């Protein structure tokens, strides 16, 4: 009976505990590339005494592949499992070329008397061309992506101008947490967040809106006629998740007073111990005059202003964003009466199922936020 001769590799793999741990981690990691996993498995099987032919059969690869990575590991260790440097033509562009596009992208075009507000990829490629660097759009786009630079995008920001920003903001946040002047609110205390959403247009589309269909979304005609505009005023009970709204021709003290009357003349607010009205600094309820006007009309009502340019602290703005998404977009109303009816009907629907907003921004978050801004300003001044 003939005997089968098994070829023994001259490269015997012996793993240290550290090497085995690294290889096994590469095999287990979900993010490891397949080529890295394959090389690691070949070495692990070789360390277990498997010959190249058996490794190739088990992994579905050719014997030469198993032989190659066994030898590479024995010669260079873990470093031998990495891809070898590839030969090829020298790169067309140098790091200086890439630094040039980064430098342009991180400057405003107007600083160089260019009639542009912001850069696009094409504008940057044109600018490089004027500098004598012939780079394609895809190359410029890749360079920018490497550094996550997007000069065509922008964010707006504003300085905090209110000298009492922290005090005013903390007072609002404490009310959301049912505290006022360091004391917890009682069961007969209520917190109302109020504001106006002005200039809501009634746009009558020239063709009816088409509902969604399989493979097609909602379709809205772009042409429309204007049917006028109105203002929606809303008072939101923060802890009871109840909205009281009304529509008016415009904003103003009279319109806001009607909203206050709508809330304060019904229970539980009419006989409440205190009703806190959180408002921003709009002209309808601005300053000490508005505070005095509310207190004179309803002695149990206390007006609390958010800091200047901090309407985002007013929870009714969250409800207005819901109105915008669910009721007003896309805008298609026959007339102002239809618009008003839709707003008030949605308000009733909302009140049947609403839950208080999960407001997570606290006074601790505010202090940390302001401390970071202070540190940033100090670092900017020291630079």
Secondary structure, 3 states (H helix, E strand, C coil): CCCCCCCCCCCCCCCCHHHHHHHHHHHHCCCCCHHHHHHHHHHHHHHCCCCHHHHHHHHCCCHHHHHHHHHHHHHHHHHHHCCCCCCCCCCCCCHHHHHHHHHHHCCCHHHHCCCCCCCCHHHHHHHHHHCCCCCCHHHHHHHHHHCCCCCCCCCCCCCCCCCCHHHHHHHHHHHHCCEECCEECCCCEEEEEEEEEEEEEEEEECCCCECCECCECCECCCCEEEEEEEEEEEEEECCCCEEEEEEECCCCHHHHHHHHHHHHCCCCCCCCCEEEEEECCCHHHCHHHHHHHHHHHCCCEEEEECCCCCHHHCCHHHHHHHHHHHHHCCCCCCCHHHHHHHHHHHHHHHHHHCCCCCCCCCHHHHHHHHHHHHHHHHHHHHC
